[in-house]
């Protein structure tokens, strides 16, 4: 469902296309279409990597996303932006709202923990994978140190958000606790009418995604 969903975002200038820059990653060639400023948007190709089941019953996709991040690092565009955000296609991202949340943290070496579903658990707060936010310095730290995580952490049974959380902690990257960047039904809920929250998840059909986008971006009275 991801390709047609992302194509609908491009057609509306919504989601990741409200950011200052964007890339789409896929393991097969895919052209989404042409942006409103006349740029053809095609996917950056990544290797086909099988995905197992992680220790917590979700996708054991750490290796897959390690390959995605390798492509991001190789492209080097992350150095042009204050923040790099990984966004799942079924997440409704409001780019200008994320900017407002992150503006006080420009220049920090940090990533965002966006969910505190189980405050008494040692694993929380943590970063849920639908919308992952990394400062430029956090990205530099990962670019320079990801090999350490790959060789020194037991990541093979991990999901990618669990991997990135533990890798960046391992590399001494700081944390920003902001539970308003993501309203996630996998965490504590998604209320698309909330004018403070920066993104919402999951909305897998074009109709449900666009309905949430409409509720989220309606001008406040």
N, C-alpha and C positions, 0 to 999 in steps of 0.2 A: 504493500500500500504506500510505501514511502515516496516513490517517484512521483506519482500523480498528486500526492499531498503537497510535496515541495513545489511542484509546478504551479499549484493553485496559490501558494504563498507568493511565488515570483510574480504571477499574473496580477495579484492585488498589491504588490509592494509591501507585503506583511512579513511578520516573523523575523527571520535572520536578515531579510532584505531591508529592515529598518536600521541595520548596523552600518558602521562606516566602511566595513569591508566584510567579505564572506567567502567561504569556499564550501563546496559540497563534496562529500567523499562517498565512493561506491566501489564495489568489487567487480562491476561490469560497466562498460561504457554507457553513459546516459547523458543526454542533452535536455535540460529543463525548458529551454526557450530563450527568449531575449528579454533583458531587463528594461525598465522604463527609460534608462539612459542609453539604450542601444547596444548593450554588451551581451554577447552570447554566453549563456551560463551552462557549462558542462561539468560533469563530475570529475574530480581528481581520482585516478584509479588507485586502489589499494589491493594487496594480495588477497586471494580467497583463503580464509583461515577457518577451520571448523570450530564451532562453539559448543562447549560442553555444559555441564551444570555446576554451579559454584557451591561453596560450602553452605550457603544460606538458601539454596534452592532456586536462585535466579540464574541468569545466563553466566556461564564461566567464560567471559569474553575478554579477559585481561589481555591475552596475546593479540587478539584482533585489534584492540584499541592501542596497544603498544605500536602496532604497525601504522595506525592512523596518525598517532602523535609523531612517529618518525617522519611521516610525510609533511606534517605541519612544521616540524623543526627544519627539514630540508628546504622547504619553501621560504623560510626566513621572514615571512611577512609579519609574524607576531611581533617583531621588533618595531614595527611601524605604529603599533597601537598600545594604549595604556592597559587594555585588558583583552584577553582572548577567552571566548566563551564556546564551549562545546554544547550544542543544542540537539536534542533528539527531534526527529521530524514531527512527532506527535505532541511536542511542547509548543504552547502558544507564547511566543516571546514578544514582549513590548520593549523594543530597543531603547527608547528614550527614558523609560522608567528604570531600566537597569542602569543607565548612565547616572540617573539621579542617586540611586543607591550607592554606586561605586565612586562617585565624585570625591567624597572625603578621603578615599583610600588611594588616590593616584600617587604613585611613587613608592608604595609599600611593597615589600617582598612577602606576598600572602596569597592564599586561595580562600574561597568562601565555603564554609560549612552551612548548608541551607536547610537542614532538617534536624529537629530535636524531638522525634516521635517518642523515644523512650529515654527521658532525662536521667533515669537511674542506671542506665546501661553504660558500661565502660566504652562502648563503641559509639556513643552519641555525646554531643552532636556530631553528625557526619555529613559528608557531601553526597547527596542523592544525584544519580547520573543524568537525569533528564536535562538539567541545566547546570553546567560546571563552569565556574568563573575563576580565572587565574590572572594575576597581575603580570605585567611585562617581566618584572624581576623574578617572579615565580616560574615563568616560562623559561627564562634564561637559566635558572637553577636546574630545571628539568632537562633542558637541552644539554647542559654540561654534566649532569649527574645521573641521567636515566640508566646508564650502563650499570651503575652501582645497584640500583633497584632490581634490574634484570638479573644480576648475578648474585645478589646478597639477600633478597627477600623471597619467601616461599609463595610466589604469586600464582602458581599454576592452577589452584582451585579457587581463585578469586574472581569476582566480578570487577569490571574496569573501574567503577567508582571507588570500590574498596581498595583496589590497587593504587589509584592515584592519590587517595587520602593517605595511605601508608607510605607511599613513595615520597610524597612531598614532606610529610612529617620526618621521615628518615633523612631527608636532605636539609632539614632545619628551616623549611619554609614556614612562615607564620600563618595564623588562621584569622579570618574575619568571620564572626558569627552574625549572619544576616538571614533571618528566617522569613524575610519579606521579599527576597528575590525570586522565590519559587513557591507557588501554591500547588501542592501535589497530592492527588488522591491516594498515592502510595505512601505518603507521609501523613500530614494532618488535615488534608482536604484542599480542594481547589474551588474557590468562589470567583468566577470570572468577572463578577460585578464589583469586586474589590478594587478600588482605584489606587491602592498603595502597592499591591503586589506586582512584581515585574514579569512574571511568567506563570503559566498554568499547564498542568499535565495530569493525565494523558487524554488526548483527543485525536483518535486514530482515523476517523472519517473526515472527509472534506467538509461535510455539513456541520458536524459537531465542532470542528476546529474553527470554522468561520463564524459559527454562532458565538463561541467563546470570545473570539477576536472582536466581534461586534459589541458584545457586552463590555469587554475590557476597555475599548477605545471610545465608547460613547462619551461625548463631552460632559463633564460634571456640571451640574446646574448651580 
